[in-house]
Amino acid sequence: MNRIFDDFFSGWDLASPGTAEGRFDFFQPSIDVKHSEKEIFVKAELPGLAEKDIEVLLTDNALTIRGEKREEKEEKGKTYYHMERSYGSFNRMIPLPAGVDQKKVQAQFKNGVLTITLQKTQEEKAKGKKIPIKTD
């Protein structure tokens, strides 16, 4: 019987029913990174997570966002009881340019979206120089 189901669902890229595969094992949040002259903005979509499930770490050359997603579903009926648990963690590391002021970092979590603002140091802001292009 298992072979019949395996043959039928082959090539569909579906996880087997009852397994956590495909739910959280490969959860990687969507992350956007934007630069301006003065700041670096990092935005991570973390639906279903609470602030206590997220950790943000800043080192000299990287920003790391870690978290764990847990889900428990329970259904009770007159003739049945169904309990399902799923767990998974993620770890995203974003390389940063030199010149981020570690004292002026802000993180805000609202409606499943984590927004991190990193201030560039004065040296980093001054580094940019526009180079004129000559034509013959």
Secondary structure as GFF3:
##gff-version 3
##sequence-region A 1 136
A	DSSP	alpha_helix	2	9	.	.	.	ID=ss1
A	DSSP	beta_strand	30	35	.	.	.	ID=ss2
A	DSSP	beta_strand	39	45	.	.	.	ID=ss3
A	DSSP	three_ten_helix	51	53	.	.	.	ID=ss4
A	DSSP	beta_strand	54	58	.	.	.	ID=ss5
A	DSSP	beta_strand	62	76	.	.	.	ID=ss6
A	DSSP	beta_strand	81	95	.	.	.	ID=ss7
A	DSSP	beta_strand	100	110	.	.	.	ID=ss8
A	DSSP	beta_strand	113	120	.	.	.	ID=ss9
A	DSSP	alpha_helix	122	127	.	.	.	ID=ss10
###
